[in-house]
Amino acid sequence: MLVLFYSSEERKIINEQGGTLGCHTCGQKKAGTKSGNFILDHQPPNAIAPDGSLQILYPHCKYCSASQGGIISGMKRNGQIP
């Protein structure tokens, strides 16, 4: 089981990157979340990252995060991801 905790500094950095550079997928500079916070996108995604592997965080808007989640869920359903 993967449990994620983010420091306020990590959150601040991701929000600053998102506000300046935009969502790393679509470039949108507004997060689209109620809080205004960008979603921390793990690369590679948690569902396919080997346990203990290095993951890099990028700013993701609400819409791209939901899209990526749908893709990963579909891949799991189709047996493409164990």
C-alpha positions in Angstrom: 0.0 0.0 0.0 1.3 3.4 -1.0 0.7 6.2 1.4 1.6 9.7 0.2 2.3 12.8 2.3 3.4 16.1 0.9 5.1 18.9 2.7 3.8 22.4 2.5 7.0 23.2 0.6 6.4 20.5 -2.0 2.8 21.8 -2.5 4.1 25.4 -2.8 6.7 24.4 -5.4 4.2 22.5 -7.5 1.7 25.3 -7.4 4.4 27.8 -8.4 5.4 25.6 -11.3 1.8 25.2 -12.4 1.1 28.9 -12.2 4.2 29.8 -14.2 4.6 26.9 -16.6 1.1 25.4 -16.5 -0.1 21.9 -16.3 2.7 19.6 -17.6 0.2 17.9 -20.0 -1.9 20.7 -21.4 -0.2 23.9 -20.3 -3.3 25.3 -18.4 -2.2 27.7 -15.8 -5.3 27.3 -13.6 -5.6 24.1 -11.6 -9.3 23.8 -11.9 -9.6 22.5 -8.4 -11.8 24.0 -5.6 -8.7 24.7 -3.6 -6.8 26.2 -6.5 -4.0 23.7 -5.9 -2.5 21.8 -8.8 -2.7 18.0 -8.5 0.7 16.4 -7.9 1.2 14.1 -10.9 3.6 11.2 -10.2 5.7 10.0 -13.1 5.6 7.2 -13.6 2.0 6.9 -12.3 1.6 5.1 -9.0 -0.2 2.2 -10.6 2.7 1.2 -12.8 5.7 2.4 -10.7 7.7 -0.4 -9.2 7.7 -0.3 -5.3 10.4 1.9 -4.0 11.1 3.5 -7.4 11.9 7.1 -7.9 8.9 9.2 -9.0 9.0 12.8 -10.1 6.1 15.2 -9.3 4.7 17.6 -11.9 1.8 20.0 -11.7 -1.4 18.5 -13.2 -4.7 20.3 -13.8 -7.9 18.6 -12.6 -8.9 17.7 -16.2 -5.7 16.1 -17.3 -5.4 14.3 -14.0 -8.9 12.8 -14.4 -8.0 11.8 -18.0 -4.8 10.1 -17.0 -6.7 8.3 -14.2 -9.2 7.0 -16.7 -6.5 5.7 -19.0 -4.7 3.9 -16.2 -8.0 2.5 -14.9 -8.8 1.2 -18.4 -5.4 -0.4 -18.8 -5.9 -2.2 -15.4 -9.3 -3.4 -16.4 -8.0 -4.7 -19.7 -5.1 -6.5 -18.0 -2.4 -4.3 -19.5 -1.3 -3.5 -15.9 -1.2 -6.2 -13.3 
